[in-house]
């Protein structure tokens, strides 16, 4: 069964940092491009970053480029998102999944950035 468990969110002031983690079942993690997505209130879920199965290639949405860094630890089936210079517009529930999306979503982790 595919399982995704996100953690690390919280409340932070603008300019601050957070590091998100996502523990994934081996079924979804292995051999797959993994991504971090986010959904802000009233908006569609969007992909903010993804990383190749080996970790050598990454892609970022323009809105987070140069502020967020995605990484993965294949031995732990875990993907990370380091978020620096956070802005109020980064406020959202953050999710991880494969790219393209596979199976059900996890519960996500709330990130709230105050101005």
N, C-alpha and C positions, 0 to 999 in steps of 0.2 A: 504494500500500500504506500502510495506517495505521501510523504509528510514533509511539511515545511514549517519551521518554527523560527520566527523572527524575534529579536530582542535588541535592547540597547537604546530605545527611544527615550524621550523625556522632554522636559521644558528647559529651554536655554535662551539666553539673551542673544540678540542680533550680534553677529561677529564671533559667536562661540562655536564650539565643535562638539560633535558626537560621533561615536563609532557604532554602527549597526552590525549585528551578526545574524546569520541565517544558517541554521542546521538543517540539512536536507537529507532525505533518505537516499541511499545509494542508487536507487532505481532512477531517480530524476537527475542526480548530480553527475554521475559518471558519464563521460563522453559528451555532455551537453554544454552548450553555451548557457551561462547563468546570468540572470539580470536582476537588477533592483528596479522596482516600479513604485510609483506613488499615486495616491488619490487624494486630492484636496476636496473639501466640502463643495458640492455642487458641480464638480468637474469630473471629467473622465479619467480613468486610470491611464498613466503614461509611463513609458520606459525612460528611466533616467540614466542608466548605465548598464553595460553588459561586458562579459569577459569570456574569452574562448576557453575551451575545455582544458587546455594546457596552461592557461594564464598569460600567454604572451601577447594577446591582442585585447585591447579594451576600446570601448566606444562610449561617448558621453553625449547627452543632450546639451545643446548650446547653453541652456540656462544654468547648468551645473559645471560646465567645463572649467578646469583650472581651480575648482573649489572642492570637488568630490573625487575620491579615488576608490575604485573597486578592486578587490583582490580576492583570492580564493586559496584555501588549503585543501588540496585533494585528499590528503591523508585523513582529514577530519570531516570531509564532506560538508565544509562550511564556506560560505561566501561572506565577505565583509564589505561595508561601505563606510569609508572615512569621510566625514562631512566637516569641512572647515568654512570659516567666513559665512556662517549661516545667516539667512535673511528671513524676514517674516513670510515671504512668498514661498519658502521651502516648507512651511507648515502643511502637513499631510499625514496620512497613514502610509507607511512604507511597507512594501511587500517584496519578497523575492520569488522567483520562479525561473523556469527555463525560458529561453528565447529561441523559438516560439514557445508560448505558454503550454505547459503540460499539466493536465489534471486539475485538481482543486487548489484553491489559494489557501494559504495559512491565515492566521488571525491578524497578521500585520503588527506593526509597532508604531505608536503615535509619536510624531515629532512636532513639537510646538515651539515656534521661535517668536519671542516677544520683541517688540520694538523699543 
